Amino acid sequence: RGADLLRARHPGRRVEHIPPGCPTWFPPRRGVRGRVIGAFGFLESHKGFWRLLEVLRQVPGAELLLFSHAKSPERETAWERAAAGLPVHRVAGFLPEEEIARRLAAEADILVFWYEETGLISASAAVTLGLASGVPVLTSPTSWFGDLREVTYQPKDLIDGVRRLLDDTPLRKRLTAAAREYCHENSWKRIAERHLALWRAVESH
């Protein structure tokens, strides 16, 4: 979307979109199917974590595994009050991203990134960690994830989408295979090579 806006603003100029790099960890997955929803990212209101609490109330047997640091005591308090009594395991401290991916792979059945539209043109680094965990990923159908429509499940309704992804084995397999292919095609090494090629092309002119 940002590239399209730049092309419209500067007709005739060369504009290229290079996505964020994706890790290629793909750690071992849990062996027994459950109903654990995983999520990762700073504890911000636009990232939909509070919406996941409603999912826990509506989806029988669902649990939430959340790796999320609060940037303020007020946000921490608000979350603790909202999540009280619900099946939530939150890890609030900082961990290496590869360790988070390993734990999500070992414990979560699906991952959810239900961001709200903010008006900013941005991409999520958190979702690339999710893709590289090998766990099926569900996202909101917003511009945050517009370039990942083929490798994530983007339902119109969050609760219905969670129910389906927890139970739809063919969909889960398709998503994990697509995510693995995407991450290898857009590995950090390949993205670095694209930046270098673009820089050399600019220098040559």
Contacts in CASP RR format, 6 or more apart in sequence:
PFRMAT RR
TARGET T0000
AUTHOR 0000-0000-0000
METHOD contacts of the structure
MODEL  1
RGADLLRARHPGRRVEHIPPGCPTWFPPRRGVRGRVIGAFGFLESHKGFW
RLLEVLRQVPGAELLLFSHAKSPERETAWERAAAGLPVHRVAGFLPEEEI
ARRLAAEADILVFWYEETGLISASAAVTLGLASGVPVLTSPTSWFGDLRE
VTYQPKDLIDGVRRLLDDTPLRKRLTAAAREYCHENSWKRIAERHLALWR
AVESH
1 121 0 8 1.000
1 143 0 8 1.000
1 146 0 8 1.000
2 17 0 8 1.000
2 121 0 8 1.000
3 15 0 8 1.000
3 16 0 8 1.000
3 17 0 8 1.000
5 121 0 8 1.000
6 13 0 8 1.000
6 15 0 8 1.000
7 13 0 8 1.000
7 15 0 8 1.000
16 198 0 8 1.000
17 147 0 8 1.000
18 191 0 8 1.000
18 194 0 8 1.000
18 195 0 8 1.000
18 198 0 8 1.000
19 123 0 8 1.000
19 147 0 8 1.000
19 186 0 8 1.000
19 191 0 8 1.000
20 123 0 8 1.000
20 125 0 8 1.000
20 128 0 8 1.000
20 186 0 8 1.000
20 191 0 8 1.000
21 128 0 8 1.000
21 186 0 8 1.000
21 187 0 8 1.000
21 188 0 8 1.000
21 190 0 8 1.000
21 191 0 8 1.000
22 128 0 8 1.000
22 131 0 8 1.000
22 132 0 8 1.000
22 182 0 8 1.000
22 183 0 8 1.000
22 186 0 8 1.000
22 187 0 8 1.000
22 188 0 8 1.000
22 191 0 8 1.000
23 97 0 8 1.000
23 98 0 8 1.000
23 101 0 8 1.000
23 128 0 8 1.000
23 129 0 8 1.000
23 132 0 8 1.000
23 183 0 8 1.000
23 187 0 8 1.000
23 188 0 8 1.000
24 132 0 8 1.000
24 183 0 8 1.000
24 184 0 8 1.000
24 187 0 8 1.000
25 98 0 8 1.000
25 101 0 8 1.000
25 102 0 8 1.000
25 132 0 8 1.000
25 133 0 8 1.000
26 105 0 8 1.000
26 132 0 8 1.000
26 133 0 8 1.000
26 134 0 8 1.000
26 180 0 8 1.000
26 183 0 8 1.000
27 101 0 8 1.000
27 102 0 8 1.000
27 105 0 8 1.000
27 106 0 8 1.000
27 133 0 8 1.000
27 134 0 8 1.000
28 105 0 8 1.000
28 106 0 8 1.000
29 105 0 8 1.000
29 106 0 8 1.000
29 134 0 8 1.000
29 135 0 8 1.000
30 105 0 8 1.000
30 106 0 8 1.000
30 107 0 8 1.000
30 108 0 8 1.000
30 109 0 8 1.000
33 109 0 8 1.000
34 109 0 8 1.000
34 166 0 8 1.000
35 59 0 8 1.000
35 61 0 8 1.000
35 62 0 8 1.000
35 63 0 8 1.000
35 109 0 8 1.000
35 166 0 8 1.000
36 62 0 8 1.000
36 63 0 8 1.000
36 64 0 8 1.000
36 65 0 8 1.000
36 107 0 8 1.000
36 108 0 8 1.000
36 109 0 8 1.000
36 110 0 8 1.000
37 52 0 8 1.000
37 55 0 8 1.000
37 56 0 8 1.000
37 62 0 8 1.000
37 63 0 8 1.000
37 64 0 8 1.000
37 65 0 8 1.000
37 108 0 8 1.000
37 109 0 8 1.000
37 110 0 8 1.000
37 111 0 8 1.000
37 112 0 8 1.000
37 162 0 8 1.000
38 64 0 8 1.000
38 65 0 8 1.000
38 66 0 8 1.000
38 104 0 8 1.000
38 107 0 8 1.000
38 108 0 8 1.000
38 110 0 8 1.000
38 111 0 8 1.000
38 112 0 8 1.000
38 135 0 8 1.000
39 49 0 8 1.000
39 52 0 8 1.000
39 64 0 8 1.000
39 65 0 8 1.000
39 66 0 8 1.000
39 67 0 8 1.000
39 68 0 8 1.000
39 111 0 8 1.000
39 112 0 8 1.000
39 113 0 8 1.000
40 66 0 8 1.000
40 67 0 8 1.000
40 68 0 8 1.000
40 100 0 8 1.000
40 104 0 8 1.000
40 111 0 8 1.000
40 126 0 8 1.000
40 129 0 8 1.000
40 130 0 8 1.000
41 47 0 8 1.000
41 67 0 8 1.000
41 68 0 8 1.000
41 69 0 8 1.000
41 126 0 8 1.000
42 68 0 8 1.000
42 69 0 8 1.000
42 70 0 8 1.000
42 71 0 8 1.000
43 49 0 8 1.000
43 68 0 8 1.000
43 69 0 8 1.000
43 70 0 8 1.000
43 71 0 8 1.000
43 75 0 8 1.000
43 76 0 8 1.000
43 79 0 8 1.000
44 71 0 8 1.000
44 75 0 8 1.000
46 115 0 8 1.000
46 116 0 8 1.000
46 118 0 8 1.000
47 113 0 8 1.000
47 114 0 8 1.000
47 115 0 8 1.000
47 116 0 8 1.000
48 114 0 8 1.000
48 115 0 8 1.000
48 116 0 8 1.000
49 66 0 8 1.000
49 68 0 8 1.000
49 79 0 8 1.000
50 79 0 8 1.000
50 82 0 8 1.000
51 114 0 8 1.000
51 158 0 8 1.000
52 64 0 8 1.000
52 66 0 8 1.000
52 112 0 8 1.000
52 114 0 8 1.000
53 64 0 8 1.000
53 82 0 8 1.000
53 83 0 8 1.000
53 86 0 8 1.000
53 88 0 8 1.000
54 159 0 8 1.000
55 62 0 8 1.000
55 64 0 8 1.000
55 112 0 8 1.000
55 158 0 8 1.000
55 159 0 8 1.000
55 162 0 8 1.000
56 62 0 8 1.000
56 63 0 8 1.000
56 64 0 8 1.000
56 86 0 8 1.000
56 87 0 8 1.000
56 88 0 8 1.000
57 86 0 8 1.000
58 159 0 8 1.000
59 159 0 8 1.000
59 162 0 8 1.000
59 163 0 8 1.000
59 166 0 8 1.000
61 87 0 8 1.000
62 87 0 8 1.000
62 162 0 8 1.000
62 166 0 8 1.000
63 87 0 8 1.000
63 88 0 8 1.000
63 89 0 8 1.000
64 86 0 8 1.000
64 87 0 8 1.000
64 88 0 8 1.000
64 89 0 8 1.000
64 90 0 8 1.000
65 89 0 8 1.000
65 91 0 8 1.000
65 103 0 8 1.000
65 104 0 8 1.000
65 107 0 8 1.000
65 108 0 8 1.000
66 88 0 8 1.000
66 89 0 8 1.000
66 90 0 8 1.000
66 91 0 8 1.000
67 90 0 8 1.000
67 91 0 8 1.000
67 95 0 8 1.000
67 100 0 8 1.000
67 103 0 8 1.000
67 104 0 8 1.000
68 90 0 8 1.000
68 91 0 8 1.000
68 92 0 8 1.000
69 92 0 8 1.000
69 93 0 8 1.000
69 94 0 8 1.000
70 76 0 8 1.000
70 79 0 8 1.000
70 92 0 8 1.000
76 92 0 8 1.000
79 90 0 8 1.000
83 90 0 8 1.000
91 103 0 8 1.000
95 103 0 8 1.000
97 129 0 8 1.000
100 129 0 8 1.000
101 129 0 8 1.000
101 130 0 8 1.000
101 132 0 8 1.000
101 133 0 8 1.000
102 133 0 8 1.000
104 111 0 8 1.000
104 130 0 8 1.000
104 133 0 8 1.000
104 135 0 8 1.000
105 133 0 8 1.000
105 134 0 8 1.000
105 135 0 8 1.000
108 133 0 8 1.000
108 135 0 8 1.000
109 135 0 8 1.000
109 136 0 8 1.000
109 166 0 8 1.000
110 135 0 8 1.000
110 136 0 8 1.000
110 137 0 8 1.000
110 138 0 8 1.000
110 162 0 8 1.000
110 165 0 8 1.000
110 166 0 8 1.000
110 172 0 8 1.000
111 130 0 8 1.000
111 133 0 8 1.000
111 135 0 8 1.000
111 136 0 8 1.000
111 137 0 8 1.000
111 138 0 8 1.000
112 137 0 8 1.000
112 138 0 8 1.000
112 139 0 8 1.000
112 158 0 8 1.000
112 162 0 8 1.000
113 124 0 8 1.000
113 126 0 8 1.000
113 127 0 8 1.000
113 130 0 8 1.000
113 137 0 8 1.000
113 138 0 8 1.000
113 139 0 8 1.000
113 140 0 8 1.000
113 144 0 8 1.000
113 145 0 8 1.000
114 138 0 8 1.000
114 139 0 8 1.000
114 140 0 8 1.000
114 158 0 8 1.000
115 124 0 8 1.000
115 139 0 8 1.000
115 140 0 8 1.000
115 142 0 8 1.000
115 144 0 8 1.000
115 145 0 8 1.000
116 140 0 8 1.000
116 142 0 8 1.000
117 142 0 8 1.000
117 143 0 8 1.000
117 144 0 8 1.000
119 143 0 8 1.000
121 143 0 8 1.000
122 144 0 8 1.000
123 144 0 8 1.000
123 147 0 8 1.000
124 144 0 8 1.000
124 145 0 8 1.000
127 137 0 8 1.000
127 139 0 8 1.000
127 144 0 8 1.000
127 145 0 8 1.000
127 148 0 8 1.000
127 152 0 8 1.000
128 183 0 8 1.000
130 137 0 8 1.000
130 179 0 8 1.000
131 137 0 8 1.000
131 148 0 8 1.000
131 151 0 8 1.000
131 152 0 8 1.000
131 179 0 8 1.000
131 182 0 8 1.000
131 183 0 8 1.000
132 179 0 8 1.000
132 183 0 8 1.000
134 176 0 8 1.000
134 179 0 8 1.000
134 180 0 8 1.000
135 176 0 8 1.000
136 153 0 8 1.000
136 165 0 8 1.000
136 171 0 8 1.000
136 172 0 8 1.000
136 175 0 8 1.000
136 176 0 8 1.000
136 179 0 8 1.000
137 151 0 8 1.000
137 152 0 8 1.000
137 153 0 8 1.000
137 175 0 8 1.000
137 179 0 8 1.000
138 152 0 8 1.000
138 153 0 8 1.000
138 154 0 8 1.000
138 155 0 8 1.000
138 161 0 8 1.000
138 162 0 8 1.000
138 165 0 8 1.000
139 145 0 8 1.000
139 148 0 8 1.000
139 152 0 8 1.000
139 153 0 8 1.000
139 154 0 8 1.000
140 154 0 8 1.000
140 158 0 8 1.000
141 149 0 8 1.000
141 154 0 8 1.000
141 155 0 8 1.000
141 156 0 8 1.000
145 152 0 8 1.000
145 154 0 8 1.000
148 182 0 8 1.000
150 178 0 8 1.000
150 182 0 8 1.000
151 175 0 8 1.000
151 178 0 8 1.000
151 179 0 8 1.000
151 181 0 8 1.000
151 182 0 8 1.000
152 175 0 8 1.000
152 179 0 8 1.000
153 161 0 8 1.000
153 164 0 8 1.000
153 165 0 8 1.000
153 171 0 8 1.000
153 175 0 8 1.000
155 161 0 8 1.000
155 164 0 8 1.000
164 171 0 8 1.000
165 171 0 8 1.000
165 172 0 8 1.000
165 175 0 8 1.000
END
